[in-house]
Amino acid sequence: MGEDHGQWAVGAAGNRAVHTPTLDHLAETGVWMENAFTPTPVCSPSRACLLTGRLASQHGVHDYLGSGPDIDATEWLKDEALLPQLLHDHGYQTGLVGKWHLGQDAQPQAGFEHWVCHTFDYPIEHGGPHRYSLQGEIREITGYKTQILTDFAVDFLRGRDTARPFFLFVSYTAAHSPWSGHPERLAARYRADSAFEAFPQEPSPPGAIQNLESTNATRADPREALAQYYAGVSGMDEGVGRLVDELEALGLRESTLVVYLSDHGLNCGQHGIWGKGNGTLPLNMVEESIRIPLIFNQPGRVFGRQRRGEVVDLLDVFQTLADYAEVRPPDTAAYPGQSFLGVLENARVLPGWRDVQFGEYGDVRMIRTAQHKLVLRLPDGPHELYDLRRDARESTNVIADPGQSDLVAQLTAQVEAYFSRYEDPVKTGRRVKELPRHNGTEAWRTG
């Protein structure tokens, strides 16, 4: 899992400036999902969606969880059946290497028997000394985080229990702000790249207030910030390449499913935003915030060289991985996602597959069809409607157009029906309250 890695920042998506040879190879020889989304465009909720298979309005995590006594005192997902738990209960050796970002990161969490976690410390620079939890023992390690995490992931592969199947969740941090401090050998190539010059720096949405990442010092030099962002992406690509090479060396390549995805997207000047869903106030649902890279690759098992157009999200990934591993989540829970394992096996169509994507962020809710996107900020707005075929850059909000009133009513009804079916009345995003700040972070909880 990359962090803050927008779908647009992969060569396979058509970006000629970014250098991602490993991901491009995996996408070309595997399955590239062209319409992959996050259910919530911010870190902790999206990770919880992947691990639980459930919406933020079901699991109750609605914004990113920083650090602090009240956050660490809460078991945020205690009522949920996590994917690693399901796999561990079915004989898998399970491990996390990297970012957890769901509270209590110093201690191994449910379902993970192997735990190497980058603890949520500030500052969050990419190099220098940082604290890591190694099976609950805190150790300070100096170096570039991406390389350190990859080293630990390689150690897991080499030291694994060869009698058991394994699930390794490698969670990088490199593309997150601050956009500085990445290896100079990676950043320098982008400063000299002529294709880099053409990248759009657009005006901010009307009435939007720049927030969070936009306060980083690198924001004052957007060209350098983008060079650093690309350097972080290239560093993660190198790390994934090392892991694929290690699988080859251990003779595991054809028996191991490799999945690459991100928790959510990111804007680096698109729409005038530097950040994700919380890169503006009010919170946004622009394409760059919600679209993620999603690749599946396994020679001999996954039918490769496919570019698929199905609308999928992290909730569907949960179901697909469970289906692949032949484990079943509890029957008592309501799961919005569906398995698309058939896609990996070259099914030409998936009968009954949805053609819309829903999203939420606190009291913001979204529906996206092939042509339109409706964003509702409950209860009083401001609301937005975009015709994505005529206005791909989401520059003209047509919500006030009288000619769109029937469409708005129809889409609103779909949003209400979807969340009425799945949301928990106690954990719903309609009831979020802001927590106090801790170490420069803030979080939201229900209640």
N, C-alpha and C positions, 0 to 999 in steps of 0.2 A: 504494500500500500504506500503510494506516495502521499504527501501532505500538501494541500493547496495546489495540486497539480491539475491545471485546467486541460480539458481535452484538446484545446487549440494548440497546446505547447508540446505536441508530439509530431514527429515527421510523418507518421502514418496518417495524421489528420490533414496533411497538405501543407504543413508549416516547413518552408524550405530553409529557414534560418536556424532553427533549433537542431542540435546534434543529438539524436537518440537512436543510434544504430541497433542497440539490443532490442529496444521496444519495437522498432520498425521491423526487425527480423521476426520477432515473435508474432507481431500483427500480420505480417505477410504470410508466414507459414502456419499460422493458427487461425483464430477467429477474432476479428475486430468488430466490436459492437458499436455501430455508428451513432446510435441514439441511446446512449447510456446516461443516466441521471442520478443525482443524489436526492433523497427525500427531503433533506434539510441542508442548506448551504452553509454549514458551520461545523467545526471539528467534532466535539463530543457527541452531539445528537446523531450525526451521520455514522460515526463509529458504532454507537449503540444500535442503530438501525441494522447495520451489517451483522453484528454479533448476535442480535436477538431476532432478527427478521420481522421487527415490529416498528410501527410509526413512533415518532416522538410523542404523539398524543396517546400512545399506549404504554411506552416504557417510562415516560415522564421526564426525560432529559431534554431541555429545550434550548440551551445555549452552552457555550464552551465552559468547561469546568477547569478553573485554574488551581490555585493552592490555597490553603487556609484551614483552620481547625474545623469550621462548620462543614466545609466541603469534604474533608477527609473523614469526618465523623459519620458521613452518610453512606450507606450501601446503596448506590444509585440503581443497580440492576438486580437487587436481591430477589425480586419476584419473577425474574426472567430465566428462561432456559437458554443458555448461551451456546453458540455453535461449538466452541471447544469442549464444553461439558458433554454435549451429545456425542461428539467424536471420541472423547476420552472414555465415556461409558461403553463405547463399542470397540474398545481395544486400541485406540490410536494413542501414540505418544504425542503429546501436544506441547508446543512451545511458543512463547512470544519473545521477540527480539525487537526492541525499539520503543515506540510511543504507545502508551495506553490511553491516557487523557480522559479517564472516566472515574477519577478519584482513587485515593489509597494506592497510588502507583508504586509505593515503596514495598508493598507486600504482594506476593503472588496471588493472583485473582482466580476465581472459580474456573475450573476446567483446565488450567495451565499447570502442568507439572514442571515445566522448564520456564524460568522467568528471568529475562534480562531486560530491564526496563529503564529507559532514560527518564529520570524523575523530573517532575514539572518544576524546574527551578528557573528563576529569573536572575540574571539576564539569560536570554535564549540564543546567544551567538552560536554560530555553527562550529567554531573551533574553540580551543582553549580548554581549561579544566571544567569538567561537569561531573555531576553525581549520577551514578548508575546503581540500580538495585539488582544484585546478583543473588537470586533466590532469597531475597529479603535482607541481604547484607549490603549496606551502602558502601560503595567504593568510588573514589574520585579518580577519573581517568582523563588524561589530556590528549587531545588530538581532534581530527576532523570527524564529526559524528557519523557521517555516512560510511566512512571507512571502518570506524570502530564497530558500528552495528553490523556491517557486512562480515567483519572478522568473527563476531559472535555467532552469526548465522551459519557461517562455514563450520565453526566448531560444533554447532548442534548437528549438522549433517554428518560430520566425521565421527562424532561420538554417540550417535543415535543407537537405540536398541534395534538391531537389524532383524529381530524376530517379529517386530510390530510395524504396522503402517504408521506414518507420521503426518501431523499437521503442523506446519511452521508458519506463523504469522509474523512477517517481517514488516515493521512499520517505520518507515523513514520520516525524517523531519525536514529535509533539506530545502524544499521549495517555499517553506514558510518564511515570513519576515523574521529578522531584519534581512534586507537584500544587500548583504555585505558579508565579507569574510569567507567567501568560497575560494577554493584553490585558484591562484592566479593563472595557472596553466589552462584552466577551464574558462575563466572570465575573459582572459585576453583575446581569445579567438572571436568572441562576440563583439568586442569593441572595434575590431578590424573588419567585421563582416559587412559588406555593402548591402546585403539583403536585410540587414538589421535596421537600416535607415527608414525603410518603408512602413515600419509597423505603426498602426494607427494610434494616435493620442487624441481622444475624442472629448467633446465638451461634457460636463457633468449633467445628469438629469435635472430638469427644472425643479427647484425647491428642495433638492437633496443636500444634506449636510454631510461632508466628508467626515469619516469616523475611523477609529482604531488604526489599521495599518497605515492609513494616510498620514499619521503623525510620525512615522519613522523618518529618521534623518535622511535616508537615501531617497525619500520621496522628492527632495529638493533637486535631485539630478535623475530624472526619469530614465535617461539613456543608460546610466550606470546601474540604476536599480534593475532594469530589464536584463542587462548583461549578467548581473549577479543571479537573478531569478533563473535565467537559462543555464547558468553554470551549476546551480543547485539541481536542476532537472537532469543535466548531463551527468552529474555526480551520481544521482540515483540510478541512471541508466547503466553506468559502469558497475555499480553494486549489483544490479540485477544480472548483468553479464557474468560477474564472478560467480554468482550462485548457480546460474545455468551451466557454466563451465564445471563447477564442482559436481553437479548432478551427473554430467557426462563422465567425469573422472571416476565417480563412484559406481557407474553403471546403472544409474537410477533414472536417466532421462526419459526413457519410454514408459516407465512405471509411475511417473510423477506428473500430476497436473500442475502447471504453472499458471497462476492468475496474476495479472497486474491490473490495479485499479487505483483510484484516489478517493479520499473521503468526500471531496467536493471540488469545485473549480476555483478559479481566481481571475480577477481582472488586473491587468497591468497597463492601465491607461484606457482600455476599452470603456466606453460610456463615461469617460472621465473619472473612473473609479480605480483606486488602488486598494484591492481587498476583495472579499467574497460577499456573502449575504449581509454581513454586518459592516461592509465597507462604506455604507451610507446610512443615514437616518433620514426618512424611514428605511427600514431594512428592505433589501432588494431581492428580486428573483430573476435577474437578467440571465441570458443564456450562458455567459461565461462563468457565472457563479454556480449554475446547476448542472452543467454538462461535465462528465468525467471520462477519462480514458478507461476502457475495459477490454482486456485481452485474455483469451484462453488459449493455451498451447500445450499439447501433449502428443508427440509423434506416435502414430500407430493407434491412438484411441480417439483423439479429437480430430474430426475431419477438417483439415486445414485449408488455407487459401480461401477463406470466406470473409466477406464484408457484409454484415447483416444489418438490416434496417429496423428490426423490432425495437419497440420502446421498452426498455428495461431499466431497473434501478437496483440499489443495494438490497432492497427487500427481496427481489427476485434472485439476486446472487446468493443470499442465504439459502433459499429453497433449492437452488441449483446445486450448490455444494453439498447440501444434505442429501439430495437425490443421488448425486454422483457417488457419495460414500455409503449409500444405502442405509442411512439413518433417518429417523422420523422425529420431527418435533412433537411436543405434547398435543394430543387431539383436542384438549380443552381450550387452547388458546386460539384467538382469531388472528390469522396471518393474512395480510393483504397481498403478499408476494406469491409468485408462481414459479415453478421450475421451468427453465428453458433448456434443460439438458438435451432435448431433441435437436436444438440448434447445433450443439457441439457434435451431434451424430449425423448432421446433414439432413435434418428434416426440412423439406422444401417450404412447408408452412406449419405454423402452430395453430391448430384449430381453436377459435375463441379467444385468441390473444388480444389484449386491449390495444387501443390506438390512442390512448391519452396518458399523460403523466400528471400525477398530483404531487404537490409539495406543500411544506409548511415551515414556518420559523416563528415560534411563539404564537402570536395572534394573527400572523400573516398566512394566508392560504392561497394556493395557486392551482390552476388547471391549465394544462398545455395540450392542445390538439395539434394535428399536422399543420393547421393554418393559424390558429389563434392562441393567445395566452391571456388569461384573466388572472389578475392579482387582486385579492381582497384583503384589506387591512381592517380587521374587525374591532369594534363594530362600525366605526365612523369614517374609515378611509384615511388617506386618499386611495382610491381604487384605480386600477389600470387595465386597459385592454389594448392589445396589439394585434395587428394583422401581420403575421410573420412572413407571409408570402410576398406581400407588398412592402413590408417594412422590417426586413431581417435584422436591422440594427436597433430595433425597438426605440425609435426616435420620436414617434408620434403617438401619443396616448389618445385613443378614440373613444374612451369610455363615455364622454359627454355627447357623442353623436347620437341624435334621436333614432337614426336608422339602425343602430346597433342594440337597441333596448331589448328586442326579442332574444338576440344572441346572448346578451348579458344575463338575462333571466334564465335561459336554458343552461348556460355554463354554471351559473350560481347554484342552480338546483342539483347539478351533478356533483359539485363540491360538497354541498350540504348532505347529499345522500351518501357519498363516500365516507365522510367523517362521522356521520351518524351511525354508520354501520360498524366502524372500527374503533373510534376513540373511546378512551376510558374517561368517564365523567369527572374522576378525581384528578387524572393526570393530563387532561387535555390542555393544549396550548392556549385555549381561551382564558385560562386561569393563572397565567404566569405572573410571578412577582419577582422584582429584581433583588438580588442579593447584594450585600455590601462588597466593596472592592477589596481585593487582597493582592498585594504585590503587583499592582498594575493590571489585574485581571478582574473580570466580572462574570457572573454566571446567572442563570435563571433557573428557578425551580417552580414546581406547581404548588398550589395550596393557599 
